[in-house]
Amino acid sequence: MSTETIFLTYTDLAIAASLLLVNAILSLCFGLGLEKRLLIAAARMIAQFALIGLVLVWLFNNVSLLFTGLAAAIMIIFAGRESVARQDRRFVGWWSLGIGVSSMALAGILVTIFALAQMRPDPWYHPQYAIPLLGLILGNAMNGVSLGLNNLTNGAAQGKLAIETRLCLGQSREEALRPIVREALRTAMLPIINSMAAAGIVFLPGMMTGQILAGVDPEEAVKYQLLIMFMVGGGTAFGSLCAILGGARLLSDSRHRLRLDRLQTFKSE
């Protein structure tokens, strides 16, 4: 098997980027109103990748637990913010960011350390391994947390009458909110379950594809991808559970009352 690396030029990237221009034109033709958001998102992505490329080069040349930990903390904070940024209904004040960051920290730190223990790099906090693993886990957990919280808050608002009826009949806040908590957890976990079910037949996941393109033996690429999928599944479950249970706690108080006043609405009712 050839292990020659094929290097891309900036011209190759510019040609590939033209596909996004086609998408923007289609949005204009069909009146979708997405062309501006699409181009802004693309520009933001390019800037972020260019910046992270420089940061990773510097981190790889200056291996330090402090620097790796600082980079990980920044990633967790941004992931926490993104996980709650596009909710239909967000918790007011710092509660929203607090739930996002705490759930991302739980999922990211615990699962990344567990993955590093399996891979055994030297040193164990080497950014070449720790940062990509953390990014993969945070990216997937972020989607689960976002979907789960959105389902939880919408379910509480739409099921207000049923929840308050249960509370009036003597149920505790945990019992009254249990149906929407259960549904929120199901929603959070379905994407990763679908990904695991389809991986290997319907699509080759990103890490495996990247390693194969880089010339790694397919058997080794499969091993790494299986490890990542296991870690991603666990991280999504931990993060979603933390966020949804924390959100359910904030939707009620110690007097077992529903507290929808703690939600801020971002869509037309």
KELOMI-273282 format. One record per residue: x, y, z of N, C-alpha, C in turn; residue in three letters. Coordinates in steps of 0.2 Angstrom, whole numbers, padded with zeros to 4 digits, always signed. Layout:
# residues N
XYZXYZXYZALA/...
END
This chain:
# residues 269
+0004-0006+0000+0000+0000+0000+0004+0006+0000MET/+0003+0011-0004+0007+0017-0005+0005+0022+0001SER/+0011+0024+0004+0010+0029+0010+0012+0036+0008THR/+0012+0038+0001+0014+0044-0001+0008+0049+0001GLU/+0010+0055+0004+0005+0060+0006+0004+0065+0000THR/-0002+0066-0002-0004+0071-0007-0005+0077-0004ILE/-0001+0082-0005-0002+0089-0002-0007+0093-0007PHE/-0011+0097-0003-0016+0101-0007-0013+0108-0007LEU/-0015+0112-0013-0013+0119-0014-0019+0123-0012THR/-0017+0130-0011-0022+0134-0010-0027+0135-0016TYR/-0025+0134-0022-0029+0134-0027-0034+0128-0027THR/-0032+0122-0024-0037+0117-0023-0042+0118-0018ASP/-0040+0122-0013-0045+0124-0008-0050+0129-0011LEU/-0047+0134-0015-0052+0139-0018-0057+0136-0022ALA/-0055+0131-0026-0060+0127-0031-0065+0124-0026ILE/-0063+0120-0021-0068+0117-0017-0072+0122-0013ALA/-0070+0128-0012-0074+0133-0008-0079+0136-0013ALA/-0078+0135-0020-0083+0137-0024-0090+0134-0023SER/-0090+0128-0020-0096+0124-0019-0101+0128-0014LEU/-0098+0132-0010-0102+0136-0005-0105+0142-0009LEU/-0101+0144-0014-0104+0150-0018-0110+0147-0022LEU/-0110+0141-0024-0116+0138-0027-0121+0138-0022VAL/-0120+0136-0016-0125+0135-0011-0128+0142-0010ASN/-0124+0147-0010-0127+0154-0008-0131+0156-0014ALA/-0129+0155-0020-0133+0157-0026-0140+0153-0026ILE/-0140+0147-0024-0146+0143-0024-0151+0146-0018LEU/-0148+0148-0013-0151+0151-0007-0155+0158-0010SER/-0151+0162-0014-0154+0168-0017-0160+0166-0022LEU/-0159+0161-0026-0164+0159-0031-0170+0157-0028CYS/-0169+0153-0022-0175+0150-0019-0178+0155-0013PHE/-0175+0160-0012-0177+0165-0007-0176+0162+0000GLY/-0171+0158+0001-0170+0155+0008-0168+0160+0013LEU/-0164+0165+0011-0162+0170+0016-0156+0167+0020GLY/-0152+0162+0017-0147+0159+0021-0140+0161+0018LEU/-0140+0165+0012-0133+0166+0009-0129+0170+0014GLU/-0131+0175+0017-0127+0179+0021-0124+0175+0027LYS/-0128+0171+0030-0126+0167+0036-0121+0161+0034ARG/-0122+0159+0028-0118+0154+0025-0111+0156+0024LEU/-0111+0162+0021-0104+0165+0019-0100+0168+0025LEU/-0104+0170+0030-0101+0172+0037-0098+0166+0040ILE/-0102+0161+0040-0100+0154+0043-0094+0152+0040ALA/-0094+0152+0033-0088+0150+0030-0081+0154+0031ALA/-0082+0161+0031-0077+0165+0033-0074+0164+0040ALA/-0079+0163+0045-0077+0161+0052-0073+0155+0052ARG/-0076+0150+0049-0072+0143+0049-0065+0144+0046MET/-0064+0147+0041-0058+0148+0038-0053+0152+0043ILE/-0055+0157+0046-0051+0161+0051-0050+0156+0057ALA/-0055+0152+0059-0053+0148+0065-0048+0143+0063GLN/-0049+0140+0058-0044+0134+0056-0037+0137+0055PHE/-0037+0143+0052-0030+0146+0051-0027+0147+0058ALA/-0031+0150+0062-0028+0152+0069-0026+0145+0073LEU/-0031+0140+0073-0029+0134+0076-0023+0131+0074ILE/-0022+0131+0067-0016+0128+0064-0010+0131+0067GLY/-0010+0138+0068-0004+0141+0071-0003+0139+0078LEU/-0009+0139+0082-0009+0137+0089-0006+0130+0090VAL/-0008+0126+0086-0006+0119+0086+0001+0118+0085LEU/+0004+0121+0080+0011+0121+0079+0015+0123+0085VAL/+0013+0129+0088+0016+0132+0094+0016+0127+0100TRP/+0010+0124+0101+0009+0119+0106+0013+0113+0105LEU/+0014+0110+0099+0018+0104+0098+0025+0106+0099PHE/+0027+0112+0098+0034+0114+0099+0036+0116+0106ASN/+0030+0117+0110+0031+0119+0117+0027+0114+0121ASN/+0028+0108+0122+0024+0103+0126+0024+0105+0133VAL/+0018+0106+0136+0018+0108+0143+0011+0107+0145SER/+0010+0104+0151+0004+0103+0154+0000+0109+0155LEU/+0003+0114+0157+0000+0121+0158-0003+0123+0151LEU/+0001+0123+0146-0002+0126+0139-0007+0121+0137PHE/-0006+0115+0137-0012+0110+0135-0018+0111+0139THR/-0017+0112+0146-0023+0113+0150-0027+0120+0148GLY/-0023+0125+0147-0026+0131+0145-0030+0131+0138LEU/-0027+0127+0133-0030+0127+0127-0036+0123+0128ALA/-0036+0117+0132-0042+0113+0133-0048+0117+0137ALA/-0046+0122+0142-0051+0126+0145-0054+0131+0140ALA/-0050+0134+0136-0053+0138+0131-0058+0134+0126ILE/-0056+0128+0124-0061+0124+0120-0067+0123+0124MET/-0067+0121+0130-0072+0119+0134-0077+0125+0135ILE/-0074+0131+0136-0079+0137+0137-0082+0138+0131ILE/-0079+0138+0125-0082+0140+0119-0087+0134+0117PHE/-0086+0128+0118-0091+0123+0117-0097+0124+0121ALA/-0096+0125+0128-0101+0127+0132-0106+0132+0130GLY/-0103+0138+0127-0107+0143+0125-0110+0141+0118ARG/-0107+0138+0114-0110+0136+0108-0116+0131+0109GLU/-0116+0127+0114-0121+0122+0115-0127+0125+0118SER/-0127+0131+0120-0133+0134+0122-0135+0141+0118VAL/-0131+0142+0114-0132+0149+0110-0138+0149+0106ALA/-0140+0143+0103-0145+0143+0098-0152+0140+0101ARG/-0153+0140+0107-0159+0137+0110-0165+0141+0108GLN/-0171+0138+0108-0177+0142+0107-0178+0146+0113ASP/-0177+0142+0119-0178+0145+0126-0172+0144+0130ARG/-0168+0149+0132-0162+0149+0136-0163+0151+0143ARG/-0160+0148+0148-0160+0150+0155-0157+0157+0155PHE/-0160+0161+0159-0158+0168+0160-0151+0168+0164VAL/-0148+0174+0163-0142+0175+0167-0136+0170+0165GLY/-0132+0169+0170-0126+0165+0170-0128+0157+0170TRP/-0135+0156+0172-0137+0149+0172-0136+0145+0165TRP/-0137+0148+0160-0137+0145+0153-0129+0143+0152SER/-0125+0148+0153-0118+0147+0151-0115+0142+0156LEU/-0117+0142+0162-0115+0137+0168-0117+0130+0166GLY/-0123+0129+0164-0125+0122+0162-0121+0120+0156ILE/-0120+0124+0151-0116+0122+0145-0109+0121+0147GLY/-0105+0125+0150-0098+0124+0152-0097+0118+0156VAL/-0102+0117+0161-0101+0111+0166-0102+0105+0163SER/-0107+0104+0158-0108+0098+0155-0103+0097+0150SER/-0100+0102+0146-0094+0101+0142-0088+0099+0146MET/-0087+0102+0151-0081+0100+0156-0081+0093+0158ALA/-0087+0091+0160-0088+0084+0163-0087+0079+0157LEU/-0090+0080+0151-0089+0075+0145-0082+0076+0143ALA/-0079+0082+0142-0073+0082+0139-0067+0080+0143GLY/-0067+0082+0149-0061+0080+0153-0061+0073+0155ILE/-0066+0070+0158-0066+0063+0160-0065+0058+0154LEU/-0068+0059+0148-0068+0055+0143-0061+0055+0139VAL/-0058+0062+0139-0052+0063+0136-0046+0059+0140THR/-0047+0060+0146-0042+0057+0151-0042+0049+0150ILE/-0048+0047+0150-0049+0039+0149-0046+0037+0142PHE/-0047+0041+0137-0045+0039+0130-0037+0039+0130ALA/-0034+0045+0133-0027+0045+0134-0024+0039+0138LEU/-0028+0037+0143-0025+0031+0146-0025+0025+0142ALA/-0029+0024+0137-0029+0019+0132-0023+0019+0127GLN/-0022+0025+0125-0017+0027+0120-0010+0027+0123MET/-0009+0029+0129-0003+0030+0133+0002+0034+0129ARG/+0001+0040+0127+0006+0044+0124+0011+0046+0129PRO/+0017+0049+0127+0022+0051+0132+0025+0058+0130ASP/+0023+0063+0134+0019+0063+0140+0012+0062+0139PRO/+0008+0060+0144+0001+0058+0143-0003+0064+0141TRP/-0001+0070+0142-0004+0077+0141-0002+0080+0134TYR/+0002+0076+0130+0005+0078+0124-0001+0081+0119HIS/+0000+0088+0117-0006+0091+0113-0007+0087+0107PRO/-0003+0084+0104-0004+0080+0098-0010+0075+0098GLN/-0011+0073+0104-0016+0068+0106-0022+0071+0110TYR/-0020+0075+0115-0025+0077+0119-0030+0082+0116ALA/-0027+0087+0112-0031+0092+0109-0036+0089+0104ILE/-0034+0085+0099-0038+0082+0094-0044+0078+0097PRO/-0042+0074+0102-0047+0069+0106-0052+0073+0109LEU/-0050+0079+0113-0054+0083+0116-0059+0086+0111LEU/-0056+0089+0106-0061+0092+0101-0066+0087+0098GLY/-0064+0081+0096-0069+0076+0094-0074+0075+0099LEU/-0073+0074+0105-0077+0073+0110-0082+0079+0112ILE/-0079+0085+0112-0083+0091+0113-0088+0092+0107LEU/-0086+0091+0101-0090+0092+0095-0096+0088+0095GLY/-0095+0082+0097-0101+0077+0097-0106+0078+0103ASN/-0102+0079+0109-0106+0081+0115-0110+0087+0115ALA/-0107+0092+0111-0110+0099+0110-0117+0098+0107MET/-0117+0094+0102-0123+0093+0098-0129+0089+0102ASN/-0126+0084+0106-0131+0081+0111-0134+0085+0116GLY/-0130+0089+0119-0132+0094+0124-0137+0099+0121VAL/-0135+0102+0116-0139+0107+0113-0146+0104+0111SER/-0146+0098+0108-0153+0095+0106-0157+0093+0112LEU/-0153+0091+0117-0157+0088+0124-0160+0094+0127GLY/-0156+0100+0128-0158+0105+0132-0164+0109+0128LEU/-0163+0109+0122-0169+0112+0118-0175+0108+0119ASN/-0175+0102+0118-0181+0098+0119-0183+0098+0126ASN/-0179+0099+0131-0181+0099+0138-0185+0106+0139LEU/-0182+0112+0137-0185+0118+0139-0192+0119+0135THR/-0192+0117+0129-0198+0117+0125-0203+0112+0127ASN/-0201+0107+0130-0206+0102+0133-0209+0105+0139GLY/-0205+0108+0143-0208+0111+0149-0212+0117+0148ALA/-0211+0121+0143-0215+0126+0141-0222+0124+0138ALA/-0221+0119+0134-0227+0116+0130-0232+0112+0135GLN/-0228+0109+0140-0232+0104+0144-0233+0107+0151GLY/-0233+0114+0151-0234+0117+0158-0240+0115+0162LYS/-0246+0114+0158-0252+0113+0162-0251+0106+0165LEU/-0249+0101+0161-0248+0094+0163-0243+0093+0169ALA/-0238+0097+0169-0233+0097+0174-0235+0100+0181ILE/-0239+0106+0180-0242+0109+0186-0247+0105+0189GLU/-0251+0101+0185-0256+0097+0187-0253+0091+0191THR/-0248+0088+0189-0244+0083+0193-0242+0085+0199ARG/-0239+0091+0199-0236+0094+0205-0242+0096+0210LEU/-0248+0098+0208-0254+0099+0212-0256+0093+0215CYS/-0255+0087+0212-0258+0081+0214-0253+0077+0219LEU/-0248+0081+0220-0243+0078+0226-0237+0075+0223GLY/-0235+0075+0217-0229+0072+0214-0223+0077+0216GLN/-0217+0074+0216-0212+0079+0217-0209+0082+0211SER/-0205+0086+0211-0203+0089+0205-0199+0084+0200ARG/-0196+0080+0203-0192+0075+0199-0197+0070+0195GLU/-0203+0068+0199-0208+0064+0196-0212+0068+0190GLU/-0213+0074+0192-0217+0078+0187-0213+0080+0181ALA/-0207+0081+0181-0203+0082+0175-0200+0076+0172LEU/-0201+0070+0175-0198+0064+0172-0199+0063+0165ARG/-0206+0064+0163-0207+0062+0155-0203+0067+0151PRO/-0203+0073+0152-0199+0077+0147-0191+0076+0148ILE/-0189+0075+0154-0182+0073+0155-0180+0067+0151VAL/-0185+0062+0151-0183+0055+0147-0183+0057+0140ARG/-0188+0061+0137-0188+0062+0130-0182+0067+0128GLU/-0180+0071+0132-0174+0075+0131-0168+0071+0130ALA/-0167+0066+0135-0161+0062+0134-0162+0057+0128LEU/-0167+0055+0126-0168+0051+0120-0166+0055+0114ARG/-0168+0062+0114-0167+0066+0108-0159+0067+0108THR/-0156+0068+0114-0149+0070+0114-0145+0064+0112ALA/-0147+0058+0113-0143+0052+0111-0144+0049+0104MET/-0150+0051+0101-0151+0048+0095-0146+0049+0089LEU/-0144+0055+0089-0139+0056+0083-0132+0052+0084PRO/-0130+0051+0090-0124+0047+0090-0125+0040+0089ILE/-0131+0038+0092-0133+0031+0090-0134+0029+0083ILE/-0137+0034+0079-0138+0033+0072-0131+0033+0069ASN/-0126+0037+0071-0119+0038+0068-0116+0031+0069SER/-0116+0028+0075-0113+0022+0077-0116+0016+0072MET/-0123+0016+0071-0126+0011+0067-0124+0011+0060ALA/-0123+0017+0058-0121+0018+0050-0114+0018+0049ALA/-0110+0019+0054-0102+0020+0053-0100+0014+0050ALA/-0095+0014+0045-0092+0008+0042-0096+0006+0036GLY/-0102+0007+0035-0106+0005+0029-0108+0010+0025ILE/-0112+0015+0029-0115+0021+0025-0109+0026+0024VAL/-0105+0027+0029-0100+0032+0029-0094+0030+0033PHE/-0088+0033+0031-0082+0032+0035-0081+0038+0039LEU/-0081+0038+0045-0080+0044+0050-0074+0048+0048PRO/-0074+0054+0050-0068+0059+0049-0061+0056+0051GLY/-0060+0054+0057-0054+0052+0059-0051+0046+0055MET/-0055+0041+0053-0053+0035+0049-0051+0038+0042MET/-0055+0042+0039-0054+0044+0033-0048+0048+0032THR/-0047+0052+0037-0040+0056+0038-0034+0052+0038GLY/-0034+0047+0042-0029+0043+0043-0027+0038+0037GLN/-0033+0036+0034-0032+0032+0027-0029+0037+0022ILE/-0031+0043+0021-0028+0048+0017-0021+0049+0018LEU/-0019+0049+0025-0012+0050+0027-0008+0044+0026ALA/-0011+0039+0024-0006+0033+0022-0006+0028+0028GLY/-0010+0029+0033-0010+0024+0039-0014+0017+0037VAL/-0011+0012+0039-0014+0005+0038-0021+0005+0040ASP/-0026+0003+0035-0033+0003+0037-0035-0001+0043PRO/-0031-0006+0045-0033-0010+0051-0032-0005+0057GLU/-0026-0001+0057-0025+0003+0062-0030+0009+0063GLU/-0032+0011+0057-0037+0017+0056-0043+0015+0059ALA/-0045+0008+0058-0051+0006+0061-0051+0005+0068VAL/-0045+0003+0071-0044+0003+0078-0045+0010+0082LYS/-0042+0015+0079-0042+0021+0081-0050+0024+0081TYR/-0053+0023+0075-0060+0025+0074-0065+0022+0079GLN/-0064+0015+0081-0068+0012+0086-0067+0015+0092LEU/-0061+0016+0094-0059+0020+0101-0063+0026+0101LEU/-0062+0030+0096-0065+0037+0096-0073+0036+0096ILE/-0076+0032+0093-0083+0031+0093-0086+0029+0100MET/-0082+0025+0103-0084+0023+0110-0083+0029+0115PHE/-0078+0033+0114-0077+0039+0118-0082+0044+0117MET/-0084+0045+0110-0089+0050+0108-0096+0048+0111VAL/-0097+0042+0111-0104+0039+0114-0104+0041+0121GLY/-0099+0039+0125-0098+0040+0132-0099+0047+0134GLY/-0095+0052+0130-0095+0059+0131-0101+0062+0130GLY/-0105+0060+0125-0111+0063+0123-0116+0061+0129THR/-0116+0055+0131-0121+0053+0136-0119+0057+0143ALA/-0113+0057+0145-0111+0061+0151-0113+0068+0151PHE/-0111+0071+0145-0113+0078+0144-0120+0080+0144GLY/-0124+0076+0140-0131+0077+0140-0135+0075+0146SER/-0133+0070+0150-0136+0069+0157-0134+0074+0161LEU/-0128+0077+0162-0127+0083+0166-0131+0089+0164CYS/-0131+0090+0158-0135+0096+0156-0142+0096+0157ALA/-0145+0090+0155-0153+0089+0156-0155+0089+0163ILE/-0151+0085+0167-0153+0085+0174-0152+0092+0178LEU/-0147+0095+0176-0146+0102+0178-0151+0107+0176GLY/-0153+0106+0170-0158+0110+0167-0165+0109+0171GLY/-0166+0102+0172-0173+0101+0175-0173+0103+0182ALA/-0167+0103+0185-0167+0106+0192-0168+0113+0192ARG/-0166+0117+0187-0167+0124+0187-0174+0126+0185LEU/-0178+0121+0182-0184+0122+0180-0189+0122+0185LEU/-0187+0120+0191-0191+0119+0197-0187+0122+0203SER/-0190+0123+0209-0187+0125+0215-0188+0121+0221ASP/-0185+0122+0226-0186+0118+0232-0193+0117+0235SER/-0197+0122+0233-0204+0121+0235-0208+0117+0230ARG/-0205+0114+0225-0208+0110+0220-0213+0114+0216HIS/-0211+0119+0213-0214+0124+0209-0211+0124+0202ARG/-0215+0124+0196-0212+0125+0190-0210+0132+0189LEU/-0204+0133+0187-0201+0140+0186-0199+0142+0179ARG/-0204+0143+0175-0203+0145+0168-0201+0152+0167LEU/-0201+0156+0173-0198+0163+0173-0191+0163+0172ASP/-0188+0157+0173-0180+0157+0172-0178+0155+0165ARG/-0183+0155+0161-0182+0154+0154-0183+0161+0150LEU/-0178+0162+0145-0179+0168+0141-0181+0165+0134GLN/-0186+0168+0130-0188+0165+0124-0185+0169+0118THR/-0182+0165+0113-0179+0168+0108-0182+0166+0101PHE/-0189+0164+0101-0192+0163+0095-0199+0166+0096LYS/-0203+0167+0091-0210+0170+0091-0214+0164+0093SER/-0218+0166+0098-0222+0161+0101-0229+0160+0097GLU/
END
